[in-house]
Amino acid sequence: MTDAIARMDAEIEAGWEAELAFLRDLVAIPSTLHHEGAAQARVMDELRALGLEPQAQAIDHGAIRRLPGYSPVPWSYRERPNVAATWPGAGGGHGLVLNGHIDVVPVTPERLWTHDPWGAEIEGGRLYGRGAADMKSGIAAMIHAVGAVRRAGVQLRGDVTLQTVIEEECTGNGTLAALSAARAAGARFDAAIIPEPFNQTVLAAQVGVLWARITVEGAGAHVLGADRAVNAIDKAAVVMAGLRRMEEEANALPRPAAYAGVPHPLNYNVGVARGGDWPSSVPSECVLEVRFSAYPGADLEEEQRRFEASLVAEAARDPWLRDHPPTVEFYGFKAEGCEVDAGEDIVASLGRAHREVTGADVESYVSTATTDVRFFTLYHGVPATCYGPVGGGLHAPDEWVELESVRQVTRVLARATLDWCG
């Protein structure tokens, strides 16, 4: 075992420049929603170079919409595949899935970046660019960890499956489809690790996340009659104030023990606002797209009903909105929260590996966001957690990842794979 670990470490060091080149290639590809194909093709090239046989897996929208955990969307999955590759074990060991999302959020407005968002620039030990941390560095680490195990001449007993998926940032339907395809093919997996950029901690809990589209009606007119019209953008501001009160009330309610020490666990965010089409016209409509959250164990149908009822009640403080209540449409994220049992064996494997590489005990992390961990734990009964590199600027200008942490995560994942699979 000691010899195998030494050989793996040596292979990671020898392959570091190749891993870094792969990461830079990935960051240079703008794999935003609906544009993931080129990045997935690059992943397939890398997997082939490591001696694996990747598959591009088309997503059957009609099939996944019937599965637990599906998030409703109006768009197509044509030419937007997941990618998967399995290294079969010799038998008798535990199966492991290493899963990462290839999609990234937009970079606008680019003028706020001091580094090219698609340039994969390196400065001061950091690599900058959209997706550098969230989570292309984790994908590079997991693929090259498995590559190092293979090159070290180790024969694992359990199967290892690598998955790169789409839509973690808006639905999770990519991992939903990937697990459905794996089960249909008879794959066996007993644990999963997702190398999200949680600063080399293990995930202990995550909230549920939902998206809502709120349409606020006004009474449009030529600006010469603005004093007699109703500006929908002004009324949207009333709705936003109501959302803030709803957020305060939600955070004042009793919370699960995992979130007892989190100052503000539930975030309600107006991420998009669209209203008006002409400076000299009073806008008739304003649309808000909102992300809100709920604790693990919450009934999401009930959360949606509560959200809509509370929103209408808040809007009714305004005389116009009392007679013209905003309408709410739920789409995108309908993600349940979940908790990870700290006593799970896969958490222990990660803890041992982290200690060997860093010399310190691994810490746990309670997230106020969501990850694809929920699909493994809630719908397949598979223990799963996150462990990934150190980074910052997630979903913001000048996103970055610390390169030394990527190297360490690669070493940790290689050890955890060896430990778990046997």
PyMOL commands that set and color helices and strands:
alter all, ss='L'
color gray80, all
select helices_A, chain A and resi 2-14+16-27+37-49+61-64+110-112+132-151+173-184+223-228+232-252+257-259+300-315+319-323+345-358+373-379+403-421
alter helices_A, ss='H'
color red, helices_A
select strands_A, chain A and resi 55-57+82-87+96-101+121-123+126-128+160-165+191-194+202-206+208-217+221-222+269-275+281-282+285-294+327-335+338-339+364-367+384-386+391-392+400-402
alter strands_A, ss='S'
color yellow, strands_A
deselect
rebuild
show_as cartoon
